[in-house]
Amino acid sequence: MRTMTGKEDRYLFSWFIITARFLELLLPLLCMSIWTTGQLGAARRLLWSEGASRAFNSDPSVGRYFYANQTETSNVPFIWSARSTESNIAVVMCTSMIVVARGGMHASSKVNVRLMDLVFNVVLLPLWIGSLIGQLSSDDSDPHHSSLYPWYLRSSCASAHLGAQRACRNAQLTFLLTFLMILLYGAWTLKNLYHEARKFFGGDNQNSVQKRELFLEA
């Protein structure tokens, strides 16, 4: 079986990095555009009310959730709360800062690009996993209408009322984009680990042989 040459490996890695950096820039921007469109809480309350009207989750019209001026109380389930949107936006902002830092790092010849990519990806991967977990969080505030997952992740948006269909599709889309970000950083992390391991163990030179012997003796 023919093994990949160093030149072919570098070529594939370069194309992987170009594609990954493009997706790293595009996908969070799409998420941000959806999460910040219109009033931040309007779509969230619309989805909550739609689920309540179909007995999928708790009812936001119950007095314990909102005061007369529509200010959220501490009893609002996380999936419908402002904290949910704010945490997702914080993940996107953190990603954007790292994208800028990564761009400057790739333009510099004084740093180990692959190693720093690994560090950045190890930081970002759990953040996006946390975002996905938040989007999957339950609503068990009403024992008679508890929901393990948001209704729009287990029901078609076509069955929702006309006013809630757009918010439903946007919520499904951001969930998909978040999942794609996890796949991106997961694959990127594995790629970085592969190259670091190959760099440590690969080759037939004396230093590589000594490293392998030290690793086996440890």
N, C-alpha and C positions, 0 to 999 in steps of 0.2 A: 504493500500500500504506500503510495507516494505521500511523503510528508510535505507540509507547506514550507516554502523557502522564506528566509527572513524578509526578502523584498516583497513577496506576496502578502506576508503577514502585516508588514507596515502599511501596505496599500489598503488592505481591508480595514485595518485599525483606523486609518485616516478617514475613510469613507464612513465608518461607524461614528467617529467623533463629529464629523460634519452633520450627519443626520441627527445624532443625539442632541447636538447644540441647537439645531433648528427646531426640533420638537420641544426642547427645554425652554425655548423662547416663545414658541407659538401656543402651546397648550395652556400654560399659566395665564397668558393674556386672554385666551378665550374664556377661561374660568372667571377671571377678574371682570371681564365685560358683562358676564351673566350675573355675577353676584352683586355688582354695583349698578345694574340697570334699574332706573326708577327708584322708588322708595325701598330702602333695604328691607323693611319689615312687611311690605305689602304682599309680596309673593309668598312669603313664609306664612302669614296669617291666612291667605287665600287657600293654600294647600292644607293648612290645619283645619279650616272651616269645611273644605270639601271632604276631607276624610271623616270629619264629625257627621256631616250630613248623610254619609253612607255607612255610619256606625263602624268605621275602621279604627278610630282613635278618640281621644278625649275632645270635649267641646270647648273652644276658646271663649265662647260667650258666657261661660260660668264665671261668676263674680270673683272667684279666688284667683283668676289668671290676670285680670286687668282691672285697674281702677277706672274711675269715670273718665279720666283724661287719657286713657289708652296706654298708660305706663305699665310696663311689664312688672310683675311681681316675681318673687323668688321661686314660686311654684311652677313656673312654666317649664315643661319638659325641654331638655337640651335641644332636641331636634327642631323645635319650633321657636327657640329663643334667639335673641340677638347675639348671644355668645357663640352660637353655632356659625353664623355668617362671619362674625368678627374673627373667629379663630381660623376660618378658611382663608379669609383675606390676609391674615397675618402670615400664613404659610406661603401664599403667593408673593407677598412682599419680601419675605426672607429668601425665597427662591430667586426673585429678581435681583436682590443684592449679590447673591452668590453668582448669578449669571454674569453680572458686571465684573465681579472679582475674577471669575474664571476667564473672561475675555482678556482682561489685562494680564493674567498669568500666562495665557497661551501666547501672548505677544512678547513675553519676556523670555530670555534665554538663560536666566539665572536661577530658575527653579525646576524641580523635578515635576513636570506637568502631570504625568500619570499618577504619581503619588499624591499630589494635591487634588487631582480629580477624585481619587479614591476617598480622601478625607471629606471633600465636599459632598460626595454621593452618600457616604455613611451618615452625614448629618441630615441630608434632605430626605433620604428614604423613610426613616421613621416619622418625619413630619407629615409626609403625604399618606403614610399608613394611618396615622392618627386622624387625619382629615377624613379618610375613607370610613374609619370606625365611627367618627362623629356623624357622618351622613347615614350610617346604618343604625344609629342609636334608637332605642325603643321609646315608646310612650306608654308608660304603665301608671300614669297618674289617676286614671279612671279605671278601677278594677272591673267595671262592666264592659268597658270598651278598650281593653289593653291592646297594644300593637307592638310586636317584636321588631318589625321593620316598618319604615314609612310605606304608606299604602301605594305611593307612586312607583315603588320599586318592585311591587308584586301585582300590579294591576295596570291595564292599558290606559293611556291618557285619553283615548277615544271615548271611553265610557264616562269620563268626567264631564261636568258641566262646561259649557263653552268658555266661560270666563276663566276657568282654572286650567284649561288644556295647555295654554302656552307656558304657564308656570310649571306644570307637570313635566312638559317636555324639557324645559330648561333644567329642572332638577335631575332628570334622568341623564341629560347630556353632561352636566357637571360631575355626576357620579362616574360616568364612563371616562371622562377626561382625567379624573383623579385616579382611576384604576390604570389608565394608560401611563400616567406619570410614575406610578409604582412599578409598572413593568419596565419603563425606561430606566429608572434609577437602579432597579434590581439587576437588569441586564448589564448596565454600565458598571455597576459595582463588581459583578462577576467577571466582566472583561478586564477590569483593572487588577483584580486579584489574580487572574490567570497570567497576565503579563508580569506582575511582580513575582509570582511563583516561578514563572519561566526564566525570568531574569536571575532569580536566586539559584535555581537548580540547573538551568539550561547550560549548554555549551560543554566543551571538552577541555577547557583550559584548566590550569592547576587551581585557580581560585575557586572555580565552580565545584571541582572535585573536593576541595577542602571544606567548602560550605556544606556539601551533601554529607560528608563524613561527620562534621560537627553536629548537624541536625539529627543524624541517626544515633549518635552517641548520647544526645541530650535525653 
